[in-house]
Amino acid sequence: NLNVADKEILLQLPFLTEQQVDSLIAYREMKRQFLTLGELQFISGWDTSTRRFTSLFTYIGDTIRTPLSLFQKLTKGNHLIETRMDIPTYKREGEKRESGGYLGNGIKNIMRYRYTYKNNVTYGITLEKDAGEPFASQGNNPYDYFSFYGSYNTENKKHKLFFGDYTLHFGEGILLGKSAFAGQLSLLQPPSRNTLRIRSHTGTNEYNFFRGLAYSYTHRKMRLTAFASYRSLDAKIEHNGASTLYTDGAHRTRAELKRKNALGNATLGVLLERAFPTLRMGVAGYFSSYDKTIEPLPRPYNRYALKGDVAAGTALTYASQSASPLSLSGELAADQRFHLAFSHRFHYKVTDDLQLSAQIRWFSKRFVAPWAQTISFASRVNNERGICVGAAWRGAKGVDIKAYADAHQFPFSTYRAEKSSHGAKAYLQVSPTSIKGNTALLRYTYRLWQQNATGRKGRLEYRGKHRVRLQYSFHTPRFSLTSLVEGCATHAQNQNPAFGFTTALRGLYQYHPKGNISVFGALFFTDDYASAVYAYEPLLPSMYSFGALYYKGARLVAQTKYTWNERFTLGGRYGVTRYFNKETIGSGLQEINGATKGDFSVYLRIKL
């Protein structure tokens, strides 16, 4: 509710900057309240995309807050039940085998229950059965994945309690990180002044979250947070030690079930933040213990990976919060053996239309932080040095230009490079925000990296990838159409270049204020998987996918969704891929005997 949401709540929307939130609150204080979402166009610093995104997650409600008892807050809020079932029209090899194959059918099902009372109370559960996983058997009761979460905030915002499953993101994420919008493109936005973000884990990611309690107390300019977690992780146990940790959450075969919840992990941590007139600082520390020793397989790239049964670390973070055009943020972290890692970000607002950004990062090759997630190229936050510079410019006639260049080095060996390697990435996007109500986008990316040369042991070779996308969207009140052309070209020193191309069309027709139909079609032609191309498809709520298109074929999707009585939403989707140059799809237990792959999806949501 935009009429009562405070700054901290609004900052949960990851596409909003603090300056945009401050402008919204200033406008609300001046007008006393919003009357319609259309007033967002009068807020300084908000563009068309920001207004559209915001309208999807907000509404204009009452400004009156009536005090309720705790029991009333736990029962008189909004209830939401949703479920989605994906039904394949094919069988994979793993479903056909009587021995050594999948223990369940190919249906995927997700069920969610969520309760919210304003911004004070939330709780819910998430259940998931992946394709191939057994239902109500093999220890599943009845689903393979079960998650429970909840939170309680007092009216004065001094006390916050999270219980069940939750995520933490502290500072730049070097020590404790969980950010859905990680990536170099996020550097073009001003850094957040809030050094700590705690959120209930409502998704189906089965690895990167904590399970237990987190409590936060705020007093004037200080905030103290403590958290405790105990959960089981998937791991391969050999000689009473964990040789491999698994993060995919797949439990379809007996071998995958054997590694399920095989490693216990307990984590404790404390975080303290202090706000000064122009600076917010924080310090954090955690201690994590495993009930078995982690002993990764002896590989060159695993030499400095997590080992033993203990992980610990501490970090110092800062973020400027003045009205100055220059915004700074950063984090310095150390693990239990005092191996260091740091990241510093700079953002300079030259004018309202031109903003410059930069990041410098340095992660020791010996740095160990199992819960880290930050802006980097490596899969783990260690063994990397890098610098990134970027700019965002809103030019004449509403043309937005975003660009960045990133150079990085891996001082020690990585998975595909036996010795020190380096690389770079460049990004340029030009998007006229409005052409008589329509939008366009031109994007170019180039990445260069080194990896082991094929057939030449001990030698590295350069590899590169160009990607160009041209997109145009046509909008009317009831109809929208988006056309897309994307090309990809890869090159290597000792291999022939590979090329990929796709042309796609996506349309939406709003046949009723509460119902719509979406269609999508794409033709794609690529030489291999490395030259894959991408196209965004219509998705039902709770779906998330930006799948790769590779080899040669066609992809079609048809989807519909309707809401009646403002409480019931029913959706259906069918997607099919046909390959022109393949007689089978996939390999191993995932192999499909045929050139066509089709899936039905049904979605139901009930609001009470």
C-alpha positions in Angstrom: 0.0 0.0 0.0 1.8 3.1 -1.2 -0.1 5.3 1.2 1.4 3.6 4.3 4.5 1.7 3.2 7.6 3.1 4.8 11.1 3.5 3.2 12.4 0.1 4.4 9.4 -1.7 2.9 9.6 0.1 -0.4 13.3 -0.7 -0.7 12.4 -4.4 -0.8 11.5 -3.7 -4.5 15.0 -4.3 -6.0 14.4 -2.1 -9.0 13.9 1.0 -6.9 16.8 3.1 -5.8 16.9 5.0 -2.5 16.7 8.3 -4.4 13.5 7.2 -6.1 12.0 6.0 -2.8 12.9 9.3 -1.2 11.2 11.2 -4.0 8.0 9.0 -3.6 7.9 9.7 0.1 8.4 13.4 -0.4 5.6 13.6 -2.9 3.3 11.6 -0.6 4.1 14.0 2.3 3.3 17.0 0.1 0.0 15.5 -1.2 -0.8 13.7 2.0 -1.9 10.6 0.1 -2.0 9.0 -3.3 -5.4 8.8 -5.1 -4.3 6.7 -8.1 -1.2 4.9 -9.3 -1.3 7.4 -12.2 0.3 9.9 -9.9 3.6 8.0 -10.1 4.3 9.9 -13.3 4.7 13.1 -11.3 7.5 11.8 -9.1 10.9 13.2 -9.8 13.5 10.7 -11.1 11.0 8.0 -12.2 10.9 6.7 -15.7 8.3 4.6 -17.6 9.9 1.3 -16.7 10.0 2.1 -13.0 6.4 3.1 -13.0 5.3 0.0 -14.8 7.2 -2.3 -12.5 6.0 -0.5 -9.4 2.4 -0.9 -10.4 2.7 -4.7 -10.4 3.6 -4.8 -6.7 1.7 -1.9 -5.2 -1.8 -0.6 -4.7 -3.5 2.6 -3.4 -5.2 1.8 -0.1 -6.5 3.4 3.1 -4.3 5.6 5.2 -5.9 4.6 8.5 -4.2 2.1 10.7 -6.4 0.5 13.4 -4.4 -1.1 16.2 -5.1 -4.8 16.5 -4.2 -7.5 19.0 -1.5 -10.1 18.1 -4.2 -12.8 17.6 -6.1 -10.5 15.2 -2.9 -9.8 13.3 -2.3 -13.5 12.9 -5.8 -14.3 11.6 -7.4 -11.2 10.0 -4.9 -10.7 7.2 -4.9 -11.9 3.6 -4.6 -15.6 2.8 -3.2 -16.8 -0.5 -3.1 -20.4 -1.8 -1.5 -21.2 -5.1 -0.5 -24.3 -7.0 1.1 -25.1 -10.3 1.4 -28.5 -12.0 3.6 -29.2 -15.0 2.6 -32.3 -17.0 5.0 -33.5 -19.8 3.7 -35.2 -22.9 6.8 -37.4 -23.1 8.8 -39.8 -21.0 12.5 -39.5 -20.2 14.8 -42.4 -20.2 14.9 -42.3 -16.4 11.2 -42.9 -16.1 11.4 -46.0 -18.3 14.1 -47.9 -16.4 12.8 -50.3 -13.8 16.2 -50.3 -12.1 18.6 -47.4 -11.6 16.1 -44.9 -13.1 13.8 -42.2 -11.6 11.7 -43.2 -8.6 8.8 -40.9 -9.5 6.8 -39.7 -12.5 7.6 -36.7 -14.8 5.0 -34.4 -13.2 6.3 -31.3 -11.3 4.1 -29.7 -8.7 4.5 -26.6 -6.5 2.1 -25.6 -3.7 2.2 -22.4 -1.6 0.3 -21.0 1.2 1.0 -17.4 2.2 -0.5 -15.1 4.9 0.1 -11.4 5.3 -1.2 -8.8 7.6 0.0 -5.4 6.3 3.7 -5.1 6.9 3.6 -6.6 10.4 2.9 -10.4 10.1 3.7 -12.9 7.4 3.9 -16.7 7.4 3.6 -19.5 4.9 4.7 -22.8 3.6 6.1 -24.0 0.2 6.0 -27.5 -1.1 7.6 -28.8 -4.2 8.0 -32.1 -6.2 10.4 -31.9 -9.1 10.0 -34.1 -12.2 11.2 -37.6 -11.5 11.0 -37.3 -7.7 8.8 -39.8 -5.8 5.5 -38.6 -4.3 4.5 -39.8 -0.8 7.2 -42.5 -0.8 10.9 -43.0 -0.2 10.7 -40.7 2.9 8.7 -37.9 1.2 5.7 -36.8 3.2 4.4 -36.3 0.7 6.7 -33.8 -1.1 10.4 -33.9 -1.5 10.9 -30.2 -0.5 9.1 -28.5 2.4 9.7 -24.9 3.6 8.1 -23.0 6.4 8.7 -19.3 7.1 7.3 -16.4 9.0 8.1 -12.9 10.3 6.7 -10.4 12.8 7.4 -6.7 12.9 6.2 -4.4 15.7 4.3 -1.3 14.8 7.2 0.9 15.9 9.6 -1.1 13.7 12.0 -1.6 16.7 11.6 -5.4 16.9 11.7 -7.8 13.9 11.6 -11.6 14.2 12.1 -14.0 11.3 11.5 -17.7 11.9 11.7 -20.8 9.7 13.5 -20.3 6.4 15.1 -16.9 5.7 17.9 -15.3 3.7 20.5 -12.7 4.7 22.4 -10.1 2.5 25.0 -8.0 4.4 26.9 -5.2 2.7 28.2 -6.2 -0.7 27.5 -9.9 0.0 31.2 -11.0 0.4 30.5 -12.7 3.7 26.8 -13.2 3.7 25.0 -12.7 0.5 21.7 -13.5 -1.2 20.7 -11.1 -4.0 18.4 -11.9 -6.9 19.7 -8.9 -8.8 23.4 -9.6 -8.6 25.4 -8.8 -11.7 27.4 -6.0 -13.3 24.3 -4.3 -14.6 23.1 -3.6 -11.0 26.3 -1.5 -10.5 24.7 1.2 -12.7 22.2 1.9 -9.8 23.2 3.9 -6.7 24.4 1.5 -4.0 21.9 0.8 -1.2 22.3 2.7 2.1 20.9 -0.3 3.9 23.8 -2.6 4.8 21.6 -5.5 5.9 18.6 -7.2 4.3 16.7 -10.1 5.9 13.9 -11.7 4.0 11.7 -14.8 4.4 12.7 -17.5 2.0 9.5 -18.1 0.0 11.1 -19.6 -3.1 12.0 -23.2 -4.1 15.8 -22.8 -4.1 16.8 -25.7 -1.9 20.3 -24.6 -0.9 21.1 -20.9 -0.4 19.1 -20.1 2.8 19.1 -20.4 6.5 16.6 -22.3 8.7 16.0 -21.1 12.3 15.6 -17.7 13.9 16.8 -14.2 13.2 16.0 -11.3 15.5 16.6 -7.6 14.9 16.4 -4.7 17.4 16.6 -1.1 16.3 17.2 1.8 18.8 17.6 5.2 17.4 20.6 5.1 15.1 21.7 1.5 15.9 20.4 -1.9 14.9 21.5 -5.2 16.4 20.8 -8.5 14.6 21.4 -12.0 15.7 20.6 -15.2 13.8 20.8 -18.9 14.4 20.3 -21.7 11.9 20.5 -25.5 11.6 19.7 -27.4 8.5 20.8 -30.4 6.5 22.6 -30.1 3.2 23.0 -32.6 0.3 26.4 -34.1 0.1 28.2 -37.2 -1.1 29.7 -39.0 1.9 32.9 -41.0 1.5 34.9 -42.4 4.4 32.8 -40.4 6.9 33.6 -37.2 5.1 31.8 -35.0 2.6 33.6 -35.1 -0.8 31.0 -33.1 -2.8 28.3 -30.6 -1.9 25.2 -30.5 -4.1 23.0 -27.4 -4.7 20.5 -28.5 -7.3 18.0 -30.1 -5.0 17.4 -33.1 -7.3 16.4 -36.3 -5.5 15.1 -38.5 -8.4 17.2 -41.7 -8.1 18.4 -43.8 -5.3 21.9 -42.4 -5.7 20.5 -38.8 -5.4 18.3 -39.8 -2.4 21.4 -41.2 -0.7 23.1 -37.8 -0.6 19.9 -36.0 0.5 20.3 -34.2 3.9 23.5 -36.1 4.5 25.5 -33.2 6.0 24.3 -31.2 9.1 25.2 -27.5 9.3 24.8 -25.2 12.3 25.4 -21.4 11.9 25.4 -18.5 14.4 26.0 -14.9 13.6 25.7 -11.3 15.0 25.5 -8.1 13.0 25.7 -4.5 14.3 24.9 -1.4 12.3 25.3 2.3 13.2 24.0 5.3 11.3 25.9 8.6 11.3 24.9 11.8 9.7 26.6 11.0 6.4 27.6 7.4 6.8 26.2 4.0 7.8 28.6 1.4 9.0 28.2 -2.3 10.0 30.2 -5.1 11.4 29.3 -8.8 11.2 30.6 -12.1 12.3 29.4 -15.7 11.9 30.5 -19.2 12.9 29.4 -22.3 11.0 30.0 -25.9 12.0 29.4 -29.2 10.0 28.8 -32.6 11.6 31.2 -34.2 9.1 34.5 -33.2 7.7 34.4 -31.6 4.2 37.1 -33.2 2.1 36.7 -32.1 -1.6 38.2 -34.3 -4.3 41.9 -33.4 -5.0 41.8 -31.2 -8.0 43.9 -28.1 -8.8 40.8 -25.8 -8.7 39.7 -27.3 -5.4 43.0 -26.7 -3.6 41.7 -23.7 -1.6 38.0 -24.7 -1.4 36.1 -25.2 1.9 37.8 -27.9 3.9 37.3 -29.2 7.4 34.3 -29.0 9.6 34.3 -25.2 10.5 33.8 -22.0 8.6 33.8 -18.6 10.2 34.4 -15.0 9.2 33.9 -11.3 10.0 33.3 -8.3 7.9 33.2 -4.5 8.0 30.8 -2.6 5.7 30.0 1.0 5.0 27.5 3.0 2.8 27.3 6.8 2.5 23.9 8.3 3.1 24.4 12.0 2.4 22.7 14.1 -0.2 26.0 14.4 -2.1 26.1 13.3 -5.7 28.8 10.9 -4.8 27.7 7.6 -3.2 30.1 5.1 -1.8 29.7 1.6 -0.4 32.0 -1.3 0.3 32.9 -4.3 2.4 36.1 -5.8 3.8 35.9 -9.4 5.0 38.2 -12.0 6.5 37.6 -15.7 7.0 38.7 -17.8 10.1 42.3 -17.9 8.8 42.4 -14.1 8.1 42.3 -14.5 4.4 40.9 -11.2 3.0 38.4 -10.1 0.4 37.0 -6.7 -0.4 34.7 -4.8 -2.8 34.2 -1.1 -3.1 31.6 0.7 -5.2 31.4 4.3 -6.4 28.4 6.0 -7.9 28.5 9.7 -9.1 25.4 11.5 -10.2 26.7 14.1 -12.7 23.2 15.3 -13.6 19.7 13.8 -13.3 20.3 12.3 -16.7 23.9 11.1 -16.4 25.3 8.8 -13.7 28.7 7.1 -13.5 29.6 3.9 -11.6 32.7 1.9 -10.7 33.6 -1.2 -8.7 36.9 -2.6 -7.6 37.1 -6.1 -6.1 39.8 -8.3 -4.7 39.3 -11.8 -3.3 42.2 -13.8 -2.0 42.5 -17.3 -3.6 42.4 -18.8 0.0 39.3 -16.8 1.1 36.5 -19.1 2.2 32.9 -17.9 2.6 30.3 -20.6 1.9 27.3 -18.2 2.1 28.8 -15.4 -0.1 27.1 -14.1 -3.2 28.3 -10.9 -4.7 29.1 -9.2 -8.1 31.8 -11.3 -9.6 32.6 -13.7 -12.4 33.7 -16.8 -10.5 31.1 -19.2 -9.0 32.8 -18.9 -5.6 33.8 -15.6 -4.0 37.6 -16.2 -4.0 40.5 -16.1 -6.4 39.5 -13.0 -8.3 40.6 -9.5 -9.0 38.5 -7.1 -11.0 37.4 -3.6 -11.9 34.2 -2.5 -13.5 33.2 1.0 -14.8 29.8 1.9 -16.2 27.5 4.8 -17.1 23.8 5.3 -17.5 22.5 8.2 -19.6 19.0 9.4 -20.3 19.5 11.4 -23.5 17.3 13.5 -25.7 13.9 12.2 -26.8 13.8 9.6 -24.0 16.7 7.5 -25.2 18.3 5.5 -22.3 21.9 4.3 -22.7 23.5 1.9 -20.3 27.1 0.6 -20.7 29.8 -1.0 -18.6 33.2 -2.7 -19.1 34.6 -5.2 -16.7 38.1 -6.7 -16.6 39.0 -9.5 -14.2 41.8 -11.9 -13.4 41.9 -15.3 -11.7 45.4 -15.5 -10.0 45.1 -19.3 -9.4 43.7 -22.2 -11.4 39.9 -22.5 -12.0 37.7 -25.3 -13.2 38.6 -24.8 -16.9 42.0 -23.1 -16.6 44.9 -24.9 -15.0 46.8 -21.7 -14.3 46.3 -18.0 -13.9 43.9 -16.6 -16.4 42.1 -13.3 -17.2 39.1 -12.0 -19.2 36.8 -9.1 -19.8 33.2 -8.2 -20.6 31.6 -5.3 -22.3 27.9 -4.3 -22.4 26.0 -1.6 -24.3 22.2 -1.1 -24.3 20.3 1.6 -26.1 16.6 1.8 -25.4 14.2 4.6 -26.5 11.7 4.6 -23.6 8.8 5.8 -25.7 8.2 6.0 -29.4 4.5 7.0 -29.5 3.7 4.5 -26.8 6.1 1.8 -28.1 9.5 0.7 -26.9 12.7 -0.5 -28.6 15.9 -2.0 -27.4 19.3 -2.6 -28.9 21.8 -4.6 -26.8 25.4 -5.8 -27.5 27.6 -7.8 -25.2 31.0 -9.3 -25.6 32.9 -11.6 -23.3 36.5 -12.7 -23.6 38.1 -15.3 -21.3 40.9 -17.9 -21.2 40.6 -21.7 -20.6 42.6 -24.8 -21.3 43.5 -25.2 -24.9 42.0 -28.3 -26.5 44.7 -31.0 -27.0 47.4 -28.8 -25.5 48.1 -29.7 -21.9 49.4 -26.8 -19.8 48.4 -24.2 -22.5 45.6 -21.7 -22.3 43.6 -20.2 -25.2 41.4 -17.2 -25.6 37.7 -17.6 -26.2 35.2 -15.0 -26.9 31.4 -14.5 -27.5 29.5 -11.7 -29.2 25.8 -11.3 -28.7 23.5 -8.8 -30.4 19.8 -8.3 -29.7 17.3 -6.1 -31.4 13.8 -5.8 -29.8 10.7 -3.7 -30.6 7.4 -3.7 -28.7 4.1 -2.3 -29.7 1.5 -1.4 -27.0 -2.2 -0.6 -27.0 -4.5 -0.7 -24.0 -5.6 -4.2 -24.9 -2.9 -5.6 -27.1 0.9 -5.8 -27.1 3.4 -7.3 -29.5 7.1 -7.8 -29.1 9.4 -8.8 -31.9 13.0 -10.0 -31.3 16.1 -10.8 -33.3 19.2 -12.1 -31.6 22.5 -13.3 -32.9 25.5 -15.0 -31.2 29.0 -15.7 -32.5 31.7 -17.5 -30.6 35.4 -17.8 -31.4 38.5 -19.6 -30.1 42.1 -19.6 -31.0 42.2 -23.3 -32.0 38.6 -23.9 -33.2 36.3 -22.7 -35.9 33.8 -20.0 -35.0 30.2 -21.0 -34.2 27.1 -19.0 -34.8 23.6 -18.8 -33.5 20.5 -16.9 -34.5 16.8 -16.6 -33.4 13.8 -14.6 -34.4 10.9 -14.6 -32.0 7.5 -13.0 -31.7 5.5 -12.6 -28.4 2.0 -11.2 -28.1 -0.6 -10.6 -25.5 -4.3 -9.8 -25.9 -6.4 -8.5 -23.0 -9.8 -9.8 -24.0 -11.3 -8.9 -20.7 -10.1 -6.7 -17.8 -9.5 -9.9 -15.8 -8.4 -12.2 -18.6 -5.7 -12.4 -21.2 -4.2 -14.7 -23.8 -0.4 -14.8 -24.6 1.4 -16.5 -27.5 5.0 -16.9 -28.3 6.9 -18.4 -31.3 10.6 -18.6 -32.1 12.8 -20.1 -34.8 16.4 -20.8 -33.8 19.5 -22.0 -35.5 22.8 -22.5 -33.7 25.9 -24.6 -34.3 26.3 -25.8 -30.8 25.3 -25.2 -27.2 28.0 -22.5 -26.7 26.3 -20.4 -29.4 22.8 -20.7 -27.7 20.4 -17.8 -28.0 17.7 -16.6 -25.6 14.1 -15.3 -25.8 11.7 -14.4 -23.0 8.5 -16.5 -23.0 5.1 -15.8 -21.4 5.1 -17.3 -18.0 2.4 -18.2 -15.4 2.8 -16.8 -11.9 5.4 -18.7 -9.8 7.3 -19.7 -13.0 10.7 -18.4 -13.7 12.6 -19.2 -16.9 14.8 -17.7 -19.5 15.7 -20.9 -21.3 18.4 -21.3 -23.8 17.6 -22.2 -27.4 20.2 -24.2 -29.2 20.7 -26.4 -32.2 18.0 -26.1 -34.9 14.3 -26.0 -34.2 11.1 -24.1 -33.3 9.5 -23.2 -30.0 5.8 -22.4 -29.5 4.0 -21.3 -26.4 0.3 -20.5 -25.8 -1.0 -19.3 -22.4 -4.2 -17.9 -20.9 -5.1 -16.6 -17.5 -8.4 -15.4 -16.0 -9.4 -13.9 -12.6 -13.0 -13.8 -11.4 -14.5 -12.4 -8.2 -11.0 -10.9 -7.5 -10.2 -14.1 -5.6 -9.8 -16.9 -8.1 -7.2 -17.0 -10.8 -6.9 -19.9 -13.2 -4.2 -20.2 -15.8 -3.1 -22.7 -18.5 0.0 -23.0 -20.6 1.3 -25.3 -23.3 4.9 -25.1 -24.6 6.4 -27.3 -27.3 9.9 -27.5 -28.9 10.5 -29.2 -32.2 14.1 -29.9 -33.3 14.9 -30.1 -37.0 18.3 -31.8 -36.7 17.9 -34.2 -33.8 16.2 -37.6 -33.3 16.6 -37.6 -29.5 16.7 -34.8 -26.9 19.1 -34.8 -24.0 21.3 -37.7 -22.8 21.6 -40.2 -20.0 18.5 -40.5 -17.8 17.2 -37.1 -19.2 17.1 -38.4 -22.8 13.8 -38.1 -24.7 13.4 -40.5 -27.5 12.0 -38.1 -30.1 12.5 -34.7 -31.6 9.5 -33.0 -29.9 9.2 -32.0 -26.3 5.9 -30.6 -25.0 4.6 -29.6 -21.6 1.2 -28.6 -20.2 1.0 -26.3 -17.1 -2.0 -25.6 -15.0 -2.1 -22.8 -12.4 -4.6 -22.0 -9.6 -4.5 -19.1 -7.1 -7.1 -18.4 -4.4 -7.1 -15.2 -2.4 -9.1 -15.1 0.9 
